[in-house]
Amino acid sequence: MKVTPVKLWRRQKETSSLIGKKGHILLWTIIRVPAKSFGQQAPYPVVVVELEGGQRMVGQLVDWQEKDLRVGTNVIAVLRRLRTEEKADVISYNIKFKPL
Amino acid sequence: MKIQILGTATTKFGELWGVSPRTMAREAIQNAVVASGLKPSDIDAIFVGNMLSGILGNQANLGSLVTEELGEFKPSLRVEGACASGGLALNTAINSLLSGQYKTVLIVGLEKMTDHNSDDVTAGLMAAGSDEERIAGATFPGLYALMARAYMQKYGITEELLASVSVKNHYHGTFNPKAQFQMAITVTDVMRSSKVADPLKLLDCSPISDGAAAVVITSEPSKKFAKKPVYITASEVATDTLSFYERSSFTSLAAVVNASAKAYKKAGVTSEDIDVAEIHDCFSIAEVVATEDLGFSKRGKAAKDIAEEKFTLGKGKLITNPSGGLKSCGHPVGATGIKQIVEITEQLRGEAGKRQVPNARVGLTHNVGGTGTVAAIHILQTKL
């Protein structure tokens, strides 16, 4: 199943409610061989985050440095451009995480 | 359960550029039916295990495609559950026998992956994950890397210890003429291979492969069938969340624990009775976690047990992945679950040649889809 603009649009309420939420890293990896539409961003970290309140999410880590890649790093949910679109397509935005 | 395995067959696994999915299916089906001592008209129905044909090859309707290759237009359907598609096809076929609807059925697992570039295959395999994981830019190696990270942190395991899984499975693969990679590798080779998703490196990961495997099973064995009887004494499936990050544990897969517990109970055996097992080692960490979830090692000890050659041919008592596993034999995803059955059947019949586990009587196959989203466990025995 592709992540299409309509799918992201259906999630917009949830997405906007997450912006600014804080949490910490539970698990991390660096993706070096990415799926196609994320190619221009590789290598990039993917992290499992536990938000304040206990909700868990998986997402990309942005604006990161080597020292941020550890369990317990505090992060904040931000809205970022998701990926590189093919041709002239709707530009998708979604939640990513930034170290605090 | 009184279900007997008749003929089995696999094609060579590997980069089969000269072979179409149809040709692979034909080879596996014809050889399995001939090995069963049957005519195509004796097959009551066909079950096809496949994941990616619709996504990559734009060929859905595989059930009918396969009937053309059997030459008999019998009931035929495709079963999918990511990399467990083969195991789920077998489970569905067994249930059709238990219902009394059919008496003798053919199961074929097949996958054609190397016609497509690795970007498309990587994206296609992510069909086994969730929207949340796809939006995060995760890949399957990436998701198993998260599992590896959690496991290494919890038990203080090194990357070198994880690497011993690939070393063992490549050693076993040197004895398997059907394997994609028939060469031994060392821990240093694994450590020096390029990183795919930290901490997993290329040689921690199973390859992209083509291949097909087929088995014929029956609830009414004929006395004419001359080979040593092998019975399927348990076929159990369990599921879990699509997403890995939602699991209560990152170091154990509940679907495997639940399906194997049901299977041991159904077959009336314990993990200690297993002589030989085919484990779904899509990544080195997957075999480590599975070895514990199946009860072959204590929690946190599997990597060390594997490194100490407790599961290696000629060294250990219980042998895991004598075929070379997914890592060395290859991983055409829909074919893998059936190939595991073919391997265990050969082992229990004493027909496995140089990779024969001596006096194997009880075998197990462990086939997993997604990040433990679905697991199919089968137990095979020489006696009921």
Interface residues (C-beta under 8 A of the other chain):
Chain A: M1 V3 K7 L8 L26 L27 W28 T29 I30 I31 R32 V33 P34 A35 K36 S37 F38 G39 Q41 Y44 V46 V48 R56 M57 V58 G59 Q60 V71 L82 R83 N94
Chain B: S118 D119 D120 T122 A123 M126 A127 D131 E132 E133 R134 I135 A136 G137 A138 T139 P141 G142 A145 L146 R149 A150 Q153 S194 K195 V196 A197 D198 P199 L200 S243 F244 Y245 E246 F250
